[in-house]
């Protein structure tokens, strides 16, 4: 979207070149004629003082949010609206810097095993379900990745490491080459 100041500048250029009148230029550009003669006022000294205090505070404490900055300004005797502090920080580009993100480590090519034959890679998963009475039932499923054949499903109300190791040991004994 084009701002009023840009429209005003364009209209003044067209009128200065003698292409049309001021009234026509404003109508063509969709600019109100009252905006034609608008002269922006310089900021008040108090606004400049608050802006400088916000910048200095952000330099000393870059992790302070606009709410914390507002409270610190209030303690210094510079009372102003909370939204004014928020707007001034945003205009100055003083957002809170978050923690530095760690770059993601690329996966090694050999990290995931690919199954090339039956019984090469087994997938183990534990699935939870609830009975009608409200009790939890756990299912240990072991699937061969190559053939997608379900090797075993063990169901129990309690499933710990011992039960998983016992089920895997039974399968190893059964499918040993």
Backbone as ProteinMPNN parsed JSONL, in Angstrom:
{"seq_chain_A": "XXXXXXXXXXXXXXXXXXXXXXXXXXXXXXXXXXXXXXXXXXXXXXXXXXXXXXXXXXXXXXXXXXXXXXXXXXXXXXXXXXXXXXXXXXXXXXXXXXXXXXXXXXXXXXXXXXXXXXXXXXXXXXXXXXXXXXXXXXXXXXXXXXXXXXXXXXXXXXXXXXXXXXXXXXXXXXXXX", "coords_chain_A": {"N_chain_A": [[0.841, -1.17, 0.0], [0.473, 2.232, -0.705], [1.762, 4.997, 1.015], [0.432, 8.004, 2.568], [2.284, 10.097, 2.529], [3.905, 9.365, 0.39], [2.051, 9.503, -1.709], [1.465, 12.248, -1.564], [3.958, 13.339, -2.22], [4.205, 12.415, -4.869], [2.003, 13.697, -6.049], [2.734, 16.38, -5.736], [4.964, 16.437, -7.391], [3.794, 15.98, -9.914], [2.145, 18.255, -10.168], [4.085, 20.252, -10.048], [5.4, 19.77, -12.424], [3.542, 20.706, -14.155], [1.519, 19.21, -15.27], [-1.102, 18.774, -14.416], [-3.753, 20.168, -12.372], [-3.695, 20.931, -8.827], [-5.988, 19.953, -7.561], [-6.911, 18.006, -9.393], [-4.723, 16.227, -9.42], [-4.767, 15.273, -6.788], [-7.257, 13.961, -6.822], [-6.817, 11.95, -8.768], [-4.804, 10.405, -7.578], [-6.028, 9.557, -5.275], [-5.812, 10.996, -2.933], [-6.553, 12.89, -0.097], [-7.464, 16.32, -0.159], [-6.897, 17.807, 2.032], [-4.732, 16.535, 3.04], [-2.769, 17.302, 1.363], [-1.5, 19.715, 2.059], [-0.329, 19.053, 4.429], [2.011, 19.271, 7.013], [4.46, 17.62, 8.665], [5.052, 17.525, 12.162], [7.901, 18.078, 14.241], [9.079, 15.633, 16.636], [8.081, 15.815, 20.093], [10.11, 17.131, 22.775], [9.969, 15.515, 25.087], [9.137, 13.046, 24.068], [11.352, 12.379, 22.543], [13.22, 12.143, 24.587], [12.188, 9.932, 26.024], [12.408, 7.978, 24.028], [15.213, 7.858, 23.72], [15.891, 6.963, 26.276], [14.71, 4.446, 26.265], [16.204, 3.204, 24.26], [18.754, 3.237, 25.436], [18.27, 1.639, 27.669], [17.644, -0.767, 26.445], [20.081, -1.349, 25.335], [21.672, -1.811, 27.564], [20.266, -3.91, 28.803], [19.434, -6.317, 26.949], [17.6, -8.435, 26.987], [15.287, -7.605, 28.197], [11.768, -7.245, 28.162], [9.121, -5.285, 26.613], [7.362, -4.714, 28.629], [8.874, -4.934, 30.964], [10.746, -2.972, 30.404], [9.068, -0.753, 30.432], [8.378, -0.651, 33.138], [10.909, -0.147, 34.256], [11.415, 2.391, 33.171], [9.386, 3.807, 34.427], [10.289, 3.696, 37.051], [12.49, 5.315, 36.796], [11.315, 7.722, 36.61], [10.204, 8.506, 34.238], [7.31, 8.567, 33.156], [5.081, 6.945, 31.044], [2.823, 5.659, 28.571], [2.162, 2.133, 28.402], [1.772, 0.978, 25.9], [2.966, 2.876, 24.328], [5.667, 2.51, 24.892], [5.945, -0.059, 23.883], [5.39, 0.414, 21.122], [7.463, 2.235, 20.466], [9.747, 0.679, 20.941], [9.354, -1.298, 18.996], [9.454, 0.279, 16.671], [12.106, 1.082, 16.789], [13.315, -1.301, 16.381], [13.829, -3.084, 18.477], [13.301, -5.753, 19.478], [12.895, -8.573, 21.717], [15.624, -10.649, 22.02], [15.813, -14.019, 21.365], [16.903, -17.242, 22.701], [19.917, -18.547, 21.283], [19.655, -20.601, 18.469], [20.522, -23.943, 18.07], [22.348, -25.371, 15.431], [20.926, -27.88, 13.333], [22.053, -31.176, 13.442], [23.267, -32.94, 10.733], [21.862, -36.033, 9.581], [23.542, -39.138, 9.802], [24.458, -41.195, 7.058], [24.582, -43.908, 7.464], [23.052, -44.281, 9.69], [20.393, -45.225, 9.811], [19.218, -48.437, 9.536], [18.719, -50.433, 6.716], [16.503, -52.892, 5.665], [17.36, -55.793, 3.954], [16.708, -58.384, 3.707], [14.616, -61.045, 5.009], [14.088, -61.078, 8.509], [16.138, -59.331, 8.988], [15.922, -56.673, 9.98], [14.083, -55.72, 12.779], [11.127, -54.156, 13.929], [10.095, -52.619, 16.868], [7.422, -51.862, 18.998], [5.362, -50.273, 21.462], [2.025, -50.279, 22.275], [-0.699, -48.571, 23.692], [-3.873, -49.114, 25.233], [-7.266, -48.711, 26.425], [-9.463, -50.494, 28.513], [-13.016, -51.277, 28.731], [-13.653, -51.125, 31.355], [-11.876, -49.255, 32.282], [-9.238, -49.888, 32.725], [-5.754, -50.009, 31.835], [-4.268, -51.465, 29.005], [-1.398, -52.903, 27.622], [0.29, -53.379, 24.564], [2.802, -55.16, 23.08], [4.333, -54.964, 20.074], [6.01, -56.64, 17.511], [7.558, -56.382, 14.484], [8.633, -57.564, 11.315], [10.713, -55.737, 9.259], [11.312, -56.045, 6.549], [9.555, -57.999, 5.376], [7.17, -57.141, 6.418], [5.765, -58.664, 8.178], [4.004, -59.633, 11.052], [5.665, -60.551, 13.803], [5.286, -61.021, 16.559], [2.834, -60.403, 19.081], [2.416, -59.18, 22.18], [0.381, -58.988, 24.954], [-0.413, -57.218, 27.911], [-1.18, -56.101, 31.249], [0.795, -54.9, 32.687], [3.846, -53.881, 31.435], [7.092, -54.191, 31.316], [10.673, -53.724, 31.112], [11.704, -56.289, 31.437], [9.725, -58.007, 30.422], [9.715, -57.243, 27.731], [12.34, -57.93, 26.952], [12.194, -60.711, 27.366], [10.272, -61.437, 25.44], [11.626, -60.738, 23.09], [13.803, -62.449, 23.289], [12.56, -64.972, 23.042], [11.705, -64.772, 20.373], [14.15, -64.533, 19.037], [15.256, -67.045, 19.544], [13.395, -68.571, 18.152], [13.563, -67.675, 15.491], [16.209, -67.924, 14.746], [18.941, -68.229, 12.474]], "CA_chain_A": [[0.0, 0.0, 0.0], [1.234, 3.477, -0.805], [1.448, 5.858, 2.147], [-0.022, 9.352, 2.231], [3.432, 10.942, 2.207], [4.328, 9.019, -0.969], [1.058, 10.085, -2.62], [1.65, 13.697, -1.538], [5.177, 13.627, -2.971], [3.912, 12.186, -6.286], [1.091, 14.755, -6.5], [3.5, 17.625, -5.839], [5.809, 16.329, -8.584], [2.949, 16.132, -11.106], [1.721, 19.658, -10.236], [5.277, 21.063, -10.349], [5.709, 19.581, -13.848], [2.509, 21.385, -14.924], [0.699, 18.229, -15.98], [-2.507, 18.966, -14.027], [-3.909, 21.032, -11.198], [-3.58, 20.266, -7.521], [-7.243, 19.245, -7.323], [-6.942, 16.818, -10.252], [-3.686, 15.304, -8.968], [-5.246, 14.626, -5.567], [-8.337, 13.053, -7.183], [-6.254, 10.805, -9.485], [-4.003, 9.579, -6.67], [-6.807, 9.149, -4.109], [-5.261, 11.727, -1.789], [-7.427, 13.959, 0.39], [-6.833, 17.628, -0.38], [-6.395, 18.295, 3.322], [-3.418, 15.908, 3.234], [-1.832, 17.956, 0.435], [-0.737, 20.769, 2.729], [0.084, 18.583, 5.74], [3.428, 19.383, 7.351], [4.656, 16.857, 9.898], [5.716, 18.264, 13.226], [8.983, 17.306, 14.865], [8.635, 15.036, 17.906], [8.238, 16.636, 21.293], [11.34, 16.778, 23.509], [9.706, 14.409, 26.011], [9.113, 11.818, 23.277], [12.748, 12.087, 22.206], [13.86, 11.71, 25.826], [11.723, 8.577, 26.304], [13.012, 7.106, 23.018], [16.629, 7.668, 24.059], [15.958, 6.134, 27.492], [14.378, 3.077, 25.86], [17.359, 2.671, 23.523], [19.835, 3.006, 26.399], [17.872, 0.503, 28.493], [17.755, -1.976, 25.608], [21.504, -1.61, 25.147], [22.159, -2.391, 28.813], [19.527, -5.142, 29.103], [18.772, -6.698, 25.696], [16.563, -9.448, 27.187], [14.101, -7.028, 28.813], [10.623, -7.064, 27.279], [8.605, -3.921, 26.681], [6.724, -4.531, 29.938], [9.942, -4.691, 31.938], [11.302, -1.653, 30.074], [8.101, 0.252, 30.905], [8.519, -0.555, 34.59], [12.181, 0.517, 34.544], [11.241, 3.813, 32.856], [8.552, 4.381, 35.474], [11.142, 3.867, 38.225], [13.397, 6.436, 36.524], [10.534, 8.958, 36.613], [9.705, 8.788, 32.891], [6.035, 7.883, 33.045], [4.43, 6.97, 29.744], [1.907, 4.55, 28.346], [2.787, 0.852, 28.085], [1.734, 0.793, 24.446], [3.951, 3.799, 23.75], [6.956, 1.825, 25.011], [5.911, -1.17, 22.942], [5.494, 0.97, 19.771], [8.796, 2.817, 20.268], [10.714, -0.433, 20.815], [9.152, -1.927, 17.695], [9.957, 1.21, 15.659], [13.566, 1.093, 16.857], [13.805, -2.65, 16.097], [14.394, -3.598, 19.723], [12.597, -6.93, 19.977], [13.668, -9.418, 22.63], [16.386, -11.681, 21.328], [15.62, -15.336, 21.972], [18.14, -18.019, 22.82], [20.489, -18.938, 20.001], [19.257, -21.948, 18.065], [21.636, -24.8, 17.671], [22.112, -25.924, 14.104], [20.591, -29.297, 13.344], [23.14, -32.041, 13.003], [22.753, -33.79, 9.652], [21.847, -37.454, 9.89], [24.544, -39.965, 9.127], [23.837, -42.061, 6.07], [24.511, -45.276, 7.979], [22.34, -44.272, 10.964], [19.202, -46.055, 9.719], [19.479, -49.715, 8.879], [17.748, -50.834, 5.699], [16.343, -54.337, 5.612], [17.555, -56.356, 2.613], [16.233, -59.772, 3.759], [13.74, -61.352, 6.132], [14.753, -61.132, 9.823], [17.293, -58.429, 8.99], [15.603, -55.57, 10.894], [12.788, -55.842, 13.425], [10.6, -52.923, 14.522], [9.444, -52.9, 18.146], [6.591, -50.734, 19.424], [4.431, -50.551, 22.544], [0.782, -49.557, 22.043], [-1.554, -48.542, 24.873], [-5.308, -49.015, 25.018], [-8.01, -48.739, 27.676], [-10.614, -51.381, 28.483], [-14.267, -50.633, 29.072], [-13.622, -50.89, 32.799], [-10.958, -48.157, 32.588], [-7.882, -50.379, 32.942], [-4.851, -49.847, 30.702], [-3.665, -52.677, 28.461], [-0.253, -52.569, 26.778], [0.574, -54.37, 23.537], [4.138, -55.107, 22.503], [4.262, -55.489, 18.709], [7.319, -56.804, 16.869], [7.279, -56.565, 13.056], [9.788, -57.672, 10.427], [10.642, -54.578, 8.37], [11.413, -56.433, 5.14], [8.343, -58.68, 4.916], [6.036, -56.512, 7.097], [5.075, -59.74, 8.878], [3.965, -59.431, 12.503], [6.328, -61.686, 14.444], [4.688, -61.29, 17.871], [2.08, -59.378, 19.805], [2.298, -59.582, 23.581], [-0.528, -58.086, 25.655], [-0.305, -57.323, 29.359], [-1.517, -54.861, 31.963], [2.095, -54.324, 33.039], [4.854, -54.238, 30.438], [8.357, -53.577, 31.681], [11.83, -54.113, 30.307], [11.882, -57.75, 31.513], [8.779, -58.637, 29.492], [10.181, -56.951, 26.365], [13.541, -58.75, 26.727], [11.75, -62.106, 27.267], [9.62, -61.619, 24.141], [12.673, -60.697, 22.06], [14.612, -63.674, 23.421], [11.771, -66.047, 22.433], [11.734, -64.597, 18.91], [15.51, -64.829, 18.551], [15.37, -68.499, 19.561], [12.512, -69.124, 17.133], [13.965, -67.251, 14.133], [17.667, -67.971, 14.595], [19.275, -68.929, 11.225]], "C_chain_A": [[0.89, 1.239, 0.0], [0.8, 4.389, 0.335], [1.017, 7.247, 1.668], [1.138, 10.251, 1.854], [3.947, 10.647, 0.802], [3.362, 9.576, -1.996], [1.232, 11.597, -2.715], [2.868, 14.1, -2.363], [4.935, 13.47, -4.479], [3.014, 13.291, -6.833], [1.837, 16.074, -6.658], [4.407, 17.608, -7.063], [5.019, 16.538, -9.86], [2.525, 17.588, -11.279], [2.906, 20.545, -10.598], [5.66, 20.937, -11.82], [4.668, 20.236, -14.735], [1.605, 20.434, -15.678], [-0.789, 18.364, -15.648], [-2.536, 19.861, -12.798], [-3.774, 20.202, -9.918], [-4.817, 19.416, -7.248], [-7.311, 17.955, -8.137], [-5.911, 15.768, -9.786], [-4.13, 14.562, -7.716], [-6.347, 13.615, -5.893], [-7.78, 11.803, -7.853], [-5.504, 9.852, -8.547], [-4.76, 9.11, -5.43], [-6.29, 9.785, -2.84], [-6.24, 12.811, -1.375], [-6.711, 15.288, 0.231], [-6.31, 18.223, 0.919], [-5.016, 17.717, 3.614], [-2.352, 16.564, 2.368], [-0.916, 18.922, 1.174], [-0.225, 20.336, 4.098], [1.599, 18.704, 5.895], [3.623, 18.655, 8.678], [5.437, 17.679, 10.908], [6.848, 17.425, 13.793], [8.493, 16.738, 16.193], [8.913, 15.967, 19.085], [9.493, 16.202, 22.035], [11.141, 15.608, 24.478], [9.7, 13.068, 25.273], [10.523, 11.399, 22.897], [13.482, 11.556, 23.428], [13.465, 10.267, 26.159], [12.34, 7.594, 25.313], [14.48, 6.83, 23.3], [16.785, 6.785, 25.3], [15.65, 4.676, 27.165], [15.565, 2.442, 25.147], [18.511, 2.355, 24.478], [19.537, 1.784, 27.271], [18.008, -0.798, 27.71], [19.216, -2.332, 25.357], [22.095, -2.277, 26.388], [21.549, -3.761, 29.104], [18.777, -5.607, 27.863], [17.654, -7.725, 25.868], [15.301, -8.896, 27.852], [12.996, -6.889, 27.773], [10.117, -5.628, 27.417], [7.924, -3.667, 28.024], [7.764, -4.217, 31.01], [10.568, -3.32, 31.689], [10.375, -0.551, 30.559], [8.228, 0.449, 32.408], [9.826, 0.159, 34.969], [12.1, 2.014, 34.246], [10.407, 4.5, 33.933], [9.372, 4.623, 36.74], [12.119, 5.016, 38.054], [12.661, 7.769, 36.506], [10.023, 9.346, 35.237], [8.412, 8.004, 32.682], [5.465, 8.06, 31.641], [3.581, 5.719, 29.615], [2.688, 3.289, 27.992], [2.84, 0.624, 26.585], [2.703, 1.732, 23.733], [5.331, 3.152, 23.784], [7.028, 0.69, 23.997], [6.099, -0.663, 21.502], [6.889, 1.517, 19.499], [9.855, 1.735, 20.135], [10.589, -1.102, 19.455], [9.695, -1.031, 16.577], [11.483, 1.243, 15.627], [14.168, -0.28, 16.566], [14.418, -3.311, 17.315], [13.585, -4.759, 20.283], [13.506, -7.734, 20.878], [14.348, -10.509, 21.821], [16.203, -12.993, 22.067], [16.943, -16.059, 22.104], [18.617, -18.453, 21.437], [20.095, -20.375, 19.685], [20.473, -22.716, 17.611], [21.357, -25.336, 16.28], [21.833, -27.414, 14.192], [21.747, -30.098, 12.773], [22.6, -32.922, 11.876], [22.853, -35.26, 10.03], [22.951, -38.176, 9.134], [23.828, -40.892, 8.159], [23.676, -43.484, 6.578], [23.712, -45.366, 9.281], [21.115, -45.172, 10.926], [19.529, -47.318, 8.929], [18.365, -50.014, 7.889], [17.697, -52.353, 5.663], [16.494, -54.795, 4.168], [17.1, -57.808, 2.562], [15.313, -59.929, 4.963], [14.6, -61.523, 7.391], [16.027, -60.297, 9.866], [17.095, -57.312, 10.023], [14.21, -55.806, 11.452], [12.404, -54.487, 14.017], [9.81, -53.295, 15.772], [8.671, -51.655, 18.56], [5.69, -51.19, 20.559], [3.219, -49.651, 22.338], [-0.079, -49.667, 23.294], [-3.013, -48.475, 24.447], [-5.991, -49.107, 26.377], [-9.216, -49.649, 27.515], [-11.864, -50.616, 28.859], [-14.334, -50.318, 30.559], [-12.664, -49.779, 33.211], [-9.535, -48.594, 32.843], [-7.051, -50.211, 31.675], [-4.267, -51.195, 30.306], [-2.562, -52.243, 27.517], [0.018, -53.718, 25.826], [1.982, -54.133, 23.018], [4.037, -55.744, 21.118], [5.666, -55.519, 18.136], [7.054, -57.203, 15.423], [8.591, -56.664, 12.3], [9.672, -56.569, 9.382], [10.638, -54.976, 6.892], [10.104, -57.036, 4.632], [7.059, -58.056, 5.464], [5.167, -57.558, 7.8], [5.142, -59.471, 10.376], [4.533, -60.676, 13.172], [5.695, -62.033, 15.781], [3.901, -60.085, 18.34], [1.906, -59.911, 21.215], [1.439, -58.544, 24.288], [-0.405, -58.312, 27.149], [-0.751, -56.011, 29.988], [-0.249, -54.133, 32.4], [3.112, -54.799, 32.023], [6.124, -53.469, 30.793], [9.467, -54.071, 30.777], [12.015, -55.627, 30.309], [10.969, -58.468, 30.52], [9.215, -58.425, 28.041], [11.389, -57.819, 26.034], [13.153, -60.213, 26.569], [11.097, -62.379, 25.916], [10.642, -61.62, 23.015], [13.532, -61.962, 22.107], [13.883, -64.866, 22.804], [11.822, -65.97, 20.914], [13.103, -64.91, 18.337], [15.722, -66.346, 18.502], [14.569, -69.141, 18.416], [13.005, -68.845, 15.714], [15.472, -67.251, 13.913], [18.002, -68.742, 13.317], [20.078, -70.192, 11.426]], "O_chain_A": [[1.939, 1.263, 0.644], [-0.394, 4.537, 0.594], [1.218, 7.608, 0.509], [1.006, 11.085, 0.958], [4.378, 11.558, 0.095], [3.785, 10.069, -3.042], [1.159, 12.169, -3.803], [2.825, 15.076, -3.112], [5.399, 14.288, -5.273], [3.228, 13.772, -7.946], [1.596, 16.809, -7.616], [4.602, 18.64, -7.706], [5.495, 17.191, -10.789], [2.539, 18.109, -12.394], [2.755, 21.491, -11.372], [6.185, 21.883, -12.406], [4.867, 20.325, -15.947], [0.977, 20.841, -16.655], [-1.641, 18.1, -16.497], [-1.501, 20.256, -12.261], [-3.744, 18.972, -9.935], [-4.707, 18.291, -6.762], [-7.728, 16.92, -7.618], [-6.201, 14.572, -9.764], [-3.899, 13.359, -7.591], [-6.377, 12.53, -5.312], [-8.223, 10.698, -7.542], [-5.568, 8.633, -8.713], [-4.219, 8.358, -4.62], [-6.33, 9.167, -1.776], [-6.71, 13.574, -2.219], [-5.504, 15.384, 0.456], [-5.392, 19.042, 0.911], [-4.223, 18.318, 4.339], [-1.159, 16.397, 2.619], [0.293, 18.946, 0.943], [0.267, 21.171, 4.857], [2.364, 18.293, 5.022], [3.029, 19.025, 9.691], [6.354, 18.425, 10.561], [6.762, 16.197, 13.821], [7.588, 17.3, 16.811], [9.839, 16.778, 19.069], [9.902, 15.044, 21.943], [12.05, 14.8, 24.666], [10.2, 12.07, 25.792], [10.855, 10.215, 22.922], [14.278, 10.623, 23.32], [14.32, 9.466, 26.537], [12.751, 6.5, 25.7], [14.944, 5.701, 23.141], [17.697, 5.961, 25.372], [16.265, 3.77, 27.729], [15.896, 1.283, 25.396], [19.168, 1.322, 24.342], [20.431, 0.994, 27.574], [18.44, -1.813, 28.256], [19.545, -3.506, 25.184], [22.913, -3.191, 26.281], [22.233, -4.661, 29.59], [17.587, -5.32, 27.731], [16.829, -7.873, 24.967], [14.341, -9.639, 28.053], [13.247, -6.47, 26.643], [10.62, -4.857, 28.233], [7.908, -2.535, 28.507], [7.558, -3.345, 31.854], [10.882, -2.593, 32.631], [10.841, 0.479, 31.047], [8.192, 1.578, 32.898], [9.845, 0.972, 35.893], [12.659, 2.821, 34.99], [10.686, 5.639, 34.308], [9.182, 5.628, 37.424], [12.539, 5.629, 39.036], [13.286, 8.825, 36.401], [9.455, 10.427, 35.084], [8.419, 6.916, 32.106], [5.38, 9.173, 31.121], [3.63, 4.83, 30.466], [3.743, 3.359, 27.362], [3.839, 0.131, 26.06], [3.201, 1.411, 22.653], [6.082, 3.238, 22.812], [8.048, 0.502, 23.334], [6.878, -1.241, 20.744], [7.444, 1.292, 18.424], [10.762, 1.852, 19.311], [11.595, -1.437, 18.83], [10.325, -1.523, 15.64], [12.082, 1.411, 14.566], [15.39, -0.421, 16.509], [15.418, -4.02, 17.202], [13.221, -4.741, 21.459], [14.729, -7.605, 20.822], [13.708, -11.204, 21.032], [16.419, -13.06, 23.277], [17.982, -15.557, 21.675], [17.812, -18.696, 20.538], [20.192, -21.256, 20.539], [21.326, -22.216, 16.878], [20.225, -25.718, 15.986], [22.417, -28.123, 15.01], [22.335, -29.737, 11.754], [21.576, -33.584, 12.051], [23.793, -35.682, 10.704], [23.249, -37.863, 7.981], [22.707, -41.325, 8.425], [22.75, -44.19, 6.178], [23.696, -46.421, 9.915], [20.82, -45.831, 11.923], [20.044, -47.264, 7.812], [17.188, -49.856, 8.212], [18.733, -53.017, 5.634], [15.845, -54.264, 3.267], [17.101, -58.413, 1.49], [15.244, -59.054, 5.826], [15.709, -62.053, 7.327], [16.899, -60.541, 10.7], [17.981, -57.039, 10.833], [13.267, -56.059, 10.703], [13.252, -53.764, 14.54], [8.957, -54.182, 15.734], [9.183, -50.538, 18.487], [5.297, -52.355, 20.617], [3.346, -48.431, 22.237], [-0.177, -50.74, 23.889], [-3.35, -47.861, 23.435], [-5.38, -49.526, 27.36], [-9.914, -49.588, 26.502], [-11.796, -49.453, 29.257], [-14.991, -49.363, 30.972], [-12.641, -49.396, 34.38], [-8.687, -47.756, 33.151], [-7.586, -50.265, 30.567], [-3.827, -51.969, 31.156], [-2.748, -51.333, 26.708], [-0.016, -54.885, 26.218], [2.312, -53.035, 22.57], [3.696, -56.921, 20.996], [6.421, -54.554, 18.256], [6.413, -58.22, 15.156], [9.546, -55.947, 12.597], [8.655, -56.469, 8.695], [10.016, -54.299, 6.074], [9.599, -56.635, 3.583], [5.968, -58.409, 5.017], [3.969, -57.348, 7.99], [6.197, -59.125, 10.908], [3.927, -61.746, 13.105], [5.573, -63.212, 16.115], [4.232, -58.935, 18.054], [1.316, -60.972, 21.418], [1.734, -57.35, 24.229], [-0.304, -59.45, 27.607], [-0.71, -54.954, 29.357], [-0.222, -52.905, 32.475], [3.226, -55.999, 31.774], [6.212, -52.258, 30.594], [9.215, -54.761, 29.789], [12.435, -56.197, 29.302], [11.385, -59.418, 29.858], [9.094, -59.332, 27.218], [11.456, -58.387, 24.944], [13.721, -60.903, 25.722], [11.334, -63.424, 25.31], [10.537, -62.418, 22.084], [13.936, -62.479, 21.065], [14.501, -65.682, 22.12], [11.967, -66.992, 20.243], [13.202, -65.494, 17.258], [16.292, -66.869, 17.545], [15.004, -70.116, 17.802], [12.873, -69.695, 14.833], [15.953, -66.626, 12.967], [17.421, -69.801, 13.079], [20.419, -70.867, 10.455]]}, "name": "protein", "num_of_chains": 1, "seq": "XXXXXXXXXXXXXXXXXXXXXXXXXXXXXXXXXXXXXXXXXXXXXXXXXXXXXXXXXXXXXXXXXXXXXXXXXXXXXXXXXXXXXXXXXXXXXXXXXXXXXXXXXXXXXXXXXXXXXXXXXXXXXXXXXXXXXXXXXXXXXXXXXXXXXXXXXXXXXXXXXXXXXXXXXXXXXXXXX"}
